[in-house]
Amino acid sequence: MRIIAIVGARPQFIKSAMLNIAVRERQLSGDNIQLDLLHTGQHYDHQMSEVFFRNMNIPEPKWRLSHSGSTEEMADGIRTVLEKERPDYVLVFGNANTTLAGALAAEQTGIPLIYIEAGLRSYKTDSVEEYNRMETDKRASILFCPTKQAMENLKAEGCKGRIFYSGDMLYDAALTFGRLSVINSQLLDNLQLAGKKYYLATLHRAETTDNPAELESVLMALMQLETPVIMPLHPRTRKALDANPGLLQQMRRSSSILLIPSQNYTDMAMLEKCAALIITDSGGVQKEAFFYRKPCIIVRNETEYMEIVRSGWSVLAGTDTHRIIDAINNPPKGGEHPDVFGNGHAADAVVDTLLKL
């Protein structure tokens, strides 16, 4: 069985690392399975791409495209590779433009599509991520769901593909690589934050960064906090701030916010584990906050993971300055920690299922 996995964005690199470990274990046991990576180039920034390959020991992609976001261009490039290589399956992860590009290329070449992280829904119909995941769900032959709710979503929509529950590979990574952060990360020492209270904030979604009023509303909330806020700067957010020099100058003058570059997996895990509170618009980071049992303020009006909101570990605060400040001052208290994302062996479940098909 030969699989070409399409990657191009941070969460996809992380999940591909876990899938690669599971595939290598089966190969050592004599199973006939091969996994090759195609990197679309969607995340071209070194800190959002190459650093993950080194940090998580991900094999070098066999193919590299040079596209930074256009779904159509990426699909064309992927299709060219698939037409030549003709693998047994194409595999995609998540909800980025790379995800849909891989799905379109698989459809155009008639190669069955495996979709990791299928069935998630925010029901925000104008969201790029929601569009990408729904269109990919429609095209997938084999769908692996990270939560039981995702399975129910697909069944309710009449999904025609074969649906399996796997759990979430990001949880696998938190258990496997997250432990190493305590040993390998010196970031807190370098930032002179070891043993000190701080909040962690990440912003990257287009609906936030591409809307100057919403971006400013969120950042104004962070600038009013007394507790230091560490903010790894995503390339999209950096670009938005470069286009708004007044806001960027305010942030640099603020005693609350410390802007740092995007971090590798180990250092980001350390930041998350030691933060008193996490503020984010990221689907991946809100899950990681849950994995590490950290209260999380989600600066969106909806989430694909209502389970973690209902569990009391996260709260939806939207992008209004006053609502965010109120949520931070009255953070979620946590409580029961339900088994939402599986048992930490999602990649094993995926590979075992594929080998039985």
C-alpha positions as MATLAB code, in Angstrom:
seq = 'MRIIAIVGARPQFIKSAMLNIAVRERQLSGDNIQLDLLHTGQHYDHQMSEVFFRNMNIPEPKWRLSHSGSTEEMADGIRTVLEKERPDYVLVFGNANTTLAGALAAEQTGIPLIYIEAGLRSYKTDSVEEYNRMETDKRASILFCPTKQAMENLKAEGCKGRIFYSGDMLYDAALTFGRLSVINSQLLDNLQLAGKKYYLATLHRAETTDNPAELESVLMALMQLETPVIMPLHPRTRKALDANPGLLQQMRRSSSILLIPSQNYTDMAMLEKCAALIITDSGGVQKEAFFYRKPCIIVRNETEYMEIVRSGWSVLAGTDTHRIIDAINNPPKGGEHPDVFGNGHAADAVVDTLLKL';
ca = [
       0.000    0.000    0.000;
       1.467    3.323   -1.078;
       0.104    6.606    0.293;
       1.022   10.152   -0.653;
       0.194   12.532    2.196;
      -0.308   16.199    1.346;
       1.050   18.703    3.884;
       1.578   22.446    3.888;
       0.620   23.955    7.266;
       1.775   23.610   10.883;
      -0.961   21.232   12.175;
      -0.431   18.982    9.159;
       3.285   18.675    9.877;
       2.536   17.652   13.457;
      -0.016   15.016   12.442;
       2.247   13.689    9.674;
       5.001   13.201   12.277;
       2.707   10.931   14.292;
       1.503    9.075   11.209;
       5.086    8.541   10.080;
       5.982    6.963   13.447;
       3.038    4.563   13.173;
       3.937    3.633    9.573;
       7.586    2.977   10.454;
       6.534    0.635   13.262;
       4.357   -1.374   10.842;
       7.154   -1.501    8.289;
       9.490   -2.946   10.915;
       6.834   -5.587   11.575;
       6.830   -6.509    7.891;
       3.632   -4.759    6.776;
       3.554   -3.472    3.225;
       2.842    0.224    3.700;
       4.692    3.267    2.406;
       4.079    6.921    3.251;
       5.565    9.733    1.157;
       5.035   13.443    1.805;
       4.219   16.162   -0.692;
       4.756   19.681    0.713;
       2.663   22.306   -1.083;
       4.595   25.250    0.353;
       1.463   26.857    1.845;
       3.468   27.708    4.988;
       6.665   28.954    3.401;
       7.934   30.732    6.536;
      10.922   28.877    8.048;
       9.519   29.062   11.586;
       6.182   27.627   10.413;
       7.626   24.855    8.247;
      11.251   23.672    8.216;
      11.705   24.009   11.956;
       8.949   21.422   12.496;
      10.620   18.887   10.222;
      13.818   19.094   12.283;
      12.134   19.404   15.677;
       9.841   16.392   15.161;
      12.157   14.269   12.991;
       9.747   14.285   10.041;
      11.176   12.712    6.864;
      12.077   15.102    4.076;
       9.128   15.531    1.682;
       9.646   13.652   -1.543;
       8.046   16.501   -3.476;
       8.023   20.222   -2.763;
       5.816   22.722   -4.528;
       6.211   26.476   -4.135;
       2.636   27.644   -3.657;
       1.741   29.834   -0.694;
      -2.008   29.605   -0.454;
      -3.855   29.423   -3.783;
      -5.967   26.270   -3.658;
      -6.224   26.047   -7.440;
      -2.472   26.383   -8.014;
      -1.738   23.825   -5.331;
      -4.269   21.392   -6.812;
      -2.635   21.696  -10.228;
       0.809   20.994   -8.785;
      -0.423   18.056   -6.722;
      -2.281   16.597   -9.687;
       0.899   16.608  -11.786;
       2.662   14.495   -9.146;
      -0.294   12.135   -8.678;
      -0.659   11.508  -12.411;
       2.962   10.408  -12.563;
       3.137    8.449   -9.306;
      -0.347    6.863   -9.156;
      -0.332    5.935   -5.424;
      -2.996    3.685   -3.913;
      -4.298    6.560   -1.772;
      -3.988   10.292   -1.295;
      -4.163   11.436    2.334;
      -4.994   14.907    3.626;
      -5.226   16.452    7.091;
      -7.216   19.277    8.671;
      -8.899   22.252    7.020;
      -6.237   24.384    5.305;
      -6.209   25.314    1.626;
      -3.676   22.510    1.194;
      -6.356   20.076    2.435;
      -8.897   20.983   -0.220;
      -6.194   21.208   -2.895;
      -5.211   17.611   -2.169;
      -8.850   16.526   -2.224;
      -9.446   18.205   -5.600;
      -6.315   16.661   -7.090;
      -7.292   13.200   -5.833;
     -10.752   13.601   -7.356;
      -9.321   14.773  -10.666;
      -6.973   11.798  -10.899;
      -9.452    9.213   -9.640;
      -7.280    8.181   -6.671;
      -9.152    7.328   -3.430;
      -8.870    9.998   -0.737;
      -8.192    9.417    2.966;
      -9.231   12.329    5.173;
      -7.739   12.723    8.649;
      -9.778   14.970   10.991;
     -13.017   14.608    9.054;
     -16.482   15.663   10.140;
     -15.696   18.699   12.287;
     -18.161   21.581   12.073;
     -18.229   25.145   13.372;
     -21.335   25.966   11.291;
     -19.771   29.301   10.357;
     -20.678   29.186    6.689;
     -18.456   32.069    5.581;
     -15.322   30.516    7.127;
     -12.605   29.314    4.748;
     -11.795   26.459    7.092;
     -15.420   25.314    7.221;
     -15.692   25.398    3.434;
     -12.457   23.430    3.027;
     -13.452   20.692    5.467;
     -16.988   20.273    4.092;
     -15.776   20.060    0.489;
     -13.086   17.576    1.500;
     -15.603   15.438    3.408;
     -17.659   15.162    0.204;
     -14.701   13.849   -1.785;
     -13.181   11.414    0.707;
     -13.520    7.648    0.367;
     -12.199    6.946    3.869;
     -12.851    9.417    6.694;
     -11.174    9.306   10.113;
     -12.946   11.368   12.774;
     -11.112   12.884   15.765;
     -14.242   13.001   17.958;
     -17.483   11.053   18.290;
     -19.398   14.245   17.490;
     -17.578   14.492   14.164;
     -18.811   10.996   13.307;
     -22.380   12.002   14.119;
     -22.039   15.094   11.937;
     -21.032   13.021    8.923;
     -23.796   10.473    9.449;
     -26.400   13.241    9.770;
     -25.198   14.755    6.496;
     -25.437   11.447    4.654;
     -21.717   11.089    4.026;
     -21.054    8.459    1.352;
     -17.518    7.543    2.404;
     -16.461    4.943    4.963;
     -16.394    6.573    8.410;
     -14.082    5.549   11.258;
     -13.349    6.973   14.706;
      -9.634    7.399   15.322;
      -9.137   10.102   17.940;
      -6.946   13.136   17.323;
      -3.310   12.941   16.231;
      -2.596   16.259   17.943;
      -3.312   14.462   21.203;
      -0.830   11.766   20.154;
       1.752   14.506   19.624;
       1.017   16.156   22.974;
       1.689   12.857   24.734;
       4.733   11.941   22.629;
       6.551   15.203   21.940;
       4.945   17.388   24.603;
       6.777   15.473   27.312;
      10.101   16.361   25.697;
       9.444   20.086   26.072;
      10.311   19.944   29.772;
      13.705   18.446   28.911;
      14.585   20.202   25.670;
      13.102   23.709   25.841;
      15.115   26.604   27.230;
      12.657   29.186   25.911;
      11.271   30.264   29.285;
      14.776   30.763   30.618;
      15.702   32.759   27.519;
      12.617   34.948   27.962;
      13.323   35.271   31.710;
       9.882   33.824   32.436;
      10.783   30.624   34.256;
       8.596   30.374   37.354;
       6.678   33.552   36.513;
       2.985   34.005   35.723;
       2.134   34.815   32.108;
      -0.631   34.361   29.568;
      -0.115   32.925   26.082;
      -1.949   34.400   23.075;
      -2.071   33.279   19.437;
      -3.979   34.861   16.550;
      -3.833   33.700   12.961;
      -7.254   33.078   11.436;
      -8.025   35.130    8.347;
     -11.379   36.206    9.796;
      -9.445   37.921   12.599;
      -6.268   39.125   10.925;
      -7.923   40.311    7.706;
     -10.477   42.396    9.617;
      -8.590   45.419   11.026;
     -11.389   46.335   13.452;
     -11.607   42.820   14.924;
      -7.834   42.423   15.125;
      -7.510   45.747   16.930;
     -10.380   44.852   19.284;
      -8.646   41.648   20.380;
      -5.230   43.261   20.727;
      -6.622   46.197   22.713;
      -7.916   43.673   25.256;
      -4.475   42.096   25.571;
      -2.778   45.476   25.967;
      -4.972   46.299   28.962;
      -3.920   43.272   31.000;
      -1.566   43.477   33.966;
      -0.264   39.942   33.540;
       2.381   39.665   30.764;
       1.096   38.160   27.513;
       3.498   36.157   25.336;
       2.425   36.256   21.696;
       4.207   34.120   19.072;
       3.588   36.028   15.857;
       2.109   34.084   12.948;
       3.238   35.321    9.498;
      -0.347   36.295    8.609;
      -0.676   38.337   11.805;
       2.722   39.925   11.258;
       1.633   40.969    7.762;
      -1.603   42.471    9.135;
       0.335   44.427   11.749;
       2.849   45.658    9.167;
      -0.147   47.093    7.286;
      -1.278   48.866   10.483;
       1.864   50.579   11.813;
      -0.063   52.584   14.414;
      -1.402   49.435   16.062;
       2.000   47.756   15.857;
       3.605   50.761   17.538;
       0.994   50.598   20.324;
       1.804   46.952   20.898;
       5.527   47.573   21.049;
       4.984   50.326   23.603;
       2.720   48.111   25.682;
       4.199   46.670   28.852;
       1.734   43.762   28.630;
       2.591   42.119   25.314;
       5.850   40.416   24.399;
       5.974   39.600   20.686;
       8.167   36.633   19.779;
       8.634   34.651   16.525;
       6.571   31.558   15.762;
       7.945   28.634   17.754;
       8.829   25.021   17.042;
       6.658   22.296   18.538;
       8.736   21.701   21.670;
       9.000   25.368   22.636;
       5.338   26.028   21.885;
       4.345   23.069   24.065;
       6.452   24.492   26.887;
       4.756   27.889   26.533;
       1.344   26.209   26.677;
       2.156   23.949   29.611;
       3.470   26.770   31.789;
       0.924   29.473   30.877;
      -1.652   30.488   33.463;
      -4.189   31.057   30.679;
      -4.311   30.664   26.893;
      -6.061   33.124   24.564;
      -6.432   31.971   20.962;
      -8.435   31.822   17.751;
      -6.662   28.601   16.732;
      -8.439   25.265   16.614;
      -5.175   23.441   17.312;
      -4.099   25.638   20.211;
      -7.496   25.425   21.919;
      -7.179   21.634   21.785;
      -3.633   21.749   23.137;
      -4.860   23.960   25.985;
      -7.373   21.218   26.787;
      -4.710   18.489   26.560;
      -2.540   20.359   29.074;
      -5.536   21.264   31.274;
      -5.171   25.008   30.806;
      -8.105   27.442   30.870;
      -8.637   28.821   27.384;
     -10.331   31.982   26.084;
     -11.416   31.367   22.487;
     -11.585   34.699   20.644;
     -14.199   33.480   18.186;
     -17.974   33.198   18.300;
     -17.954   29.492   17.474;
     -15.718   26.449   17.690;
     -15.476   23.006   16.135;
     -14.920   21.614   19.618;
     -17.946   22.498   21.722;
     -17.083   19.494   23.892;
     -14.238   21.430   25.519;
     -16.488   24.442   26.103;
     -19.161   22.266   27.719;
     -16.490   20.608   29.857;
     -15.702   23.973   31.456;
     -12.110   24.258   30.207;
     -12.751   26.858   27.488;
     -15.076   29.785   26.894;
     -16.193   31.492   23.682;
     -15.499   35.199   24.124;
     -15.785   36.545   20.582;
     -13.627   39.494   19.529;
     -15.170   42.310   21.577;
     -12.570   43.982   23.815;
     -14.755   44.125   26.918;
     -16.022   40.544   26.567;
     -12.459   39.262   26.246;
     -11.277   41.176   29.312;
     -14.268   39.926   31.294;
     -13.578   36.333   30.227;
      -9.913   36.655   31.208;
     -10.817   38.131   34.585;
     -13.353   35.332   35.112;
     -11.643   32.395   33.401;
     -13.135   28.923   32.954;
     -12.519   26.760   35.991;
     -12.195   23.382   34.328;
     -13.624   20.323   36.011;
     -14.134   16.894   34.512;
     -11.654   16.166   31.729;
     -13.651   13.990   29.317;
     -12.022   11.619   26.840;
     -12.944   13.788   23.838;
      -9.963   13.163   21.565;
      -9.252    9.471   21.994;
      -6.551    7.598   23.881;
      -3.408    9.082   22.324;
      -3.085    6.361   19.675;
      -4.964    7.937   16.771;
      -2.154    7.373   14.265;
      -1.967    3.690   15.212;
      -5.730    3.387   14.775;
      -5.542    4.950   11.308;
      -2.718    2.709   10.089;
      -4.261   -0.449   11.583;
      -7.583    0.319    9.890;
      -5.948    0.980    6.515;
      -4.017   -2.282    6.648;
      -7.276   -4.178    7.207;
      -9.118   -2.648    4.239;
];
